Amino acid sequence: MNRIYHFKDTFIGLIIAAIISAIISYFSDISFWIIYPIIIIALYLNSLLLDYEDNLPGGFNNPKEDDK
């Protein structure tokens, strides 16, 4: 069951990346197929950074005792 939710999240992320890429491609001279992988990589790196930051002491997943 958990794999289905992961697939939905990935699919939604790819659709959002395609929409952002289409908008940028429409308003610029850059091809959609050049922008699309750049947006996907940017979203992936952003999620890695957020995961790392949330797991640091005092982060969302690891709050300090005085933050509770």
Backbone as CSV, one residue per row, in Angstrom:
resi,resn,N_x,N_y,N_z,CA_x,CA_y,CA_z,C_x,C_y,C_z
1,MET,0.822,-1.200,0.000,0.000,0.000,0.000,0.866,1.264,0.000
2,ASN,1.995,1.183,0.695,2.877,2.346,0.780,3.485,2.677,-0.579
3,ARG,3.735,1.672,-1.424,4.308,1.917,-2.738,3.336,2.700,-3.625
4,ILE,2.049,2.496,-3.459,1.056,3.213,-4.260,1.124,4.700,-3.937
5,TYR,1.220,5.051,-2.665,1.309,6.456,-2.290,2.596,7.076,-2.820
6,HIS,3.701,6.331,-2.777,4.967,6.841,-3.295,4.868,7.080,-4.800
7,PHE,4.193,6.195,-5.513,4.015,6.360,-6.953,3.171,7.595,-7.249
8,LYS,2.118,7.813,-6.478,1.266,8.993,-6.672,2.057,10.271,-6.442
9,ASP,2.853,10.301,-5.394,3.658,11.495,-5.102,4.665,11.769,-6.210
10,THR,5.305,10.718,-6.704,6.269,10.879,-7.789,5.582,11.367,-9.050
11,PHE,4.439,10.790,-9.368,3.691,11.185,-10.558,3.248,12.645,-10.467
12,ILE,2.757,13.053,-9.310,2.334,14.442,-9.119,3.532,15.382,-9.242
13,GLY,4.685,14.984,-8.702,5.892,15.797,-8.827,6.335,15.959,-10.268
14,LEU,6.240,14.883,-11.057,6.609,14.965,-12.468,5.643,15.851,-13.248
15,ILE,4.368,15.790,-12.907,3.372,16.651,-13.564,3.623,18.114,-13.225
16,ILE,3.925,18.396,-11.962,4.218,19.775,-11.560,5.478,20.278,-12.261
17,ALA,6.498,19.428,-12.356,7.722,19.807,-13.067,7.435,20.076,-14.538
18,ALA,6.550,19.286,-15.143,6.196,19.498,-16.551,5.446,20.811,-16.738
19,ILE,4.564,21.143,-15.819,3.814,22.403,-15.912,4.752,23.598,-15.764
20,ILE,5.652,23.531,-14.771,6.613,24.619,-14.582,7.503,24.760,-15.808
21,SER,7.954,23.625,-16.351,8.806,23.648,-17.543,8.073,24.219,-18.745
22,ALA,6.805,23.870,-18.902,6.022,24.389,-20.022,5.842,25.899,-19.921
23,ILE,5.612,26.389,-18.702,5.453,27.836,-18.506,6.751,28.569,-18.817
24,ILE,7.862,28.053,-18.311,9.152,28.695,-18.581,9.478,28.635,-20.072
25,SER,9.204,27.499,-20.694,9.483,27.336,-22.117,8.621,28.265,-22.966
26,TYR,7.395,28.481,-22.554,6.488,29.358,-23.293,6.966,30.805,-23.283
27,PHE,7.467,31.260,-22.133,7.875,32.653,-21.992,9.356,32.902,-22.302
28,SER,10.089,31.864,-22.687,11.498,32.038,-23.030,11.799,31.293,-24.327
29,ASP,13.033,31.392,-24.768,13.442,30.716,-25.994,14.064,29.355,-25.725
30,ILE,14.006,28.888,-24.488,14.619,27.613,-24.120,13.619,26.479,-24.360
31,SER,14.112,25.378,-24.886,13.268,24.234,-25.183,12.729,23.588,-23.899
32,PHE,11.525,23.049,-24.002,10.913,22.341,-22.885,11.789,21.189,-22.428
33,TRP,12.394,20.453,-23.366,13.167,19.253,-23.037,14.515,19.579,-22.408
34,ILE,14.933,20.826,-22.468,16.137,21.247,-21.743,15.762,21.666,-20.321
35,ILE,14.641,22.338,-20.184,14.218,22.840,-18.875,13.688,21.716,-17.978
36,TYR,12.993,20.760,-18.553,12.333,19.713,-17.768,13.300,18.939,-16.861
37,PRO,14.428,18.411,-17.374,15.335,17.711,-16.445,15.973,18.637,-15.414
38,ILE,16.180,19.899,-15.782,16.739,20.847,-14.822,15.768,21.054,-13.660
39,ILE,14.489,21.191,-13.963,13.473,21.364,-12.917,13.377,20.109,-12.049
40,ILE,13.430,18.931,-12.656,13.361,17.683,-11.889,14.554,17.574,-10.940
41,ILE,15.753,17.888,-11.431,16.947,17.836,-10.583,16.849,18.865,-9.460
42,ALA,16.352,20.062,-9.768,16.202,21.096,-8.739,15.215,20.660,-7.658
43,LEU,14.098,20.065,-8.051,13.123,19.591,-7.062,13.700,18.458,-6.215
44,TYR,14.475,17.562,-6.833,15.092,16.462,-6.100,16.117,16.983,-5.093
45,LEU,16.979,17.902,-5.530,17.976,18.464,-4.616,17.313,19.247,-3.482
46,ASN,16.221,19.932,-3.788,15.482,20.657,-2.757,14.913,19.691,-1.721
47,SER,14.391,18.558,-2.156,13.837,17.594,-1.207,14.941,16.970,-0.356
48,LEU,16.122,16.734,-0.941,17.246,16.223,-0.149,17.675,17.233,0.908
49,LEU,17.751,18.496,0.534,18.131,19.545,1.477,17.106,19.671,2.608
50,LEU,15.837,19.630,2.268,14.810,19.723,3.299,14.841,18.534,4.244
51,ASP,15.078,17.339,3.714,15.165,16.150,4.556,16.353,16.250,5.503
52,TYR,17.497,16.689,4.981,18.686,16.863,5.818,18.439,17.902,6.916
53,GLU,17.837,19.025,6.546,17.594,20.099,7.501,16.592,19.676,8.578
54,ASP,15.572,18.934,8.195,14.571,18.501,9.165,15.123,17.498,10.169
55,ASN,16.147,16.744,9.790,16.715,15.745,10.696,17.836,16.289,11.579
56,LEU,18.244,17.534,11.383,19.246,18.146,12.251,18.661,18.389,13.635
57,PRO,19.519,18.478,14.667,19.003,18.805,16.006,18.255,20.140,15.989
58,GLY,17.058,20.122,16.506,16.211,21.306,16.504,15.353,21.411,15.259
59,GLY,15.491,20.470,14.341,14.689,20.473,13.121,13.302,19.914,13.363
60,PHE,12.520,19.811,12.319,11.128,19.360,12.425,11.038,17.929,12.945
61,ASN,11.902,17.036,12.491,11.846,15.642,12.913,12.630,15.367,14.183
62,ASN,13.405,16.323,14.656,14.258,16.131,15.814,14.239,17.398,16.673
63,PRO,13.095,17.726,17.285,13.016,18.976,18.043,13.813,18.911,19.341
64,LYS,14.253,20.084,19.799,14.922,20.173,21.104,13.857,20.053,22.182
65,GLU,14.298,19.785,23.393,13.353,19.657,24.506,12.658,20.969,24.803
66,ASP,13.366,22.100,24.682,12.757,23.381,25.008,11.872,23.909,23.877
67,ASP,11.896,23.282,22.687,11.060,23.710,21.577,9.658,23.108,21.636
68,LYS,9.471,22.113,22.474,8.173,21.410,22.515,7.093,22.220,23.130
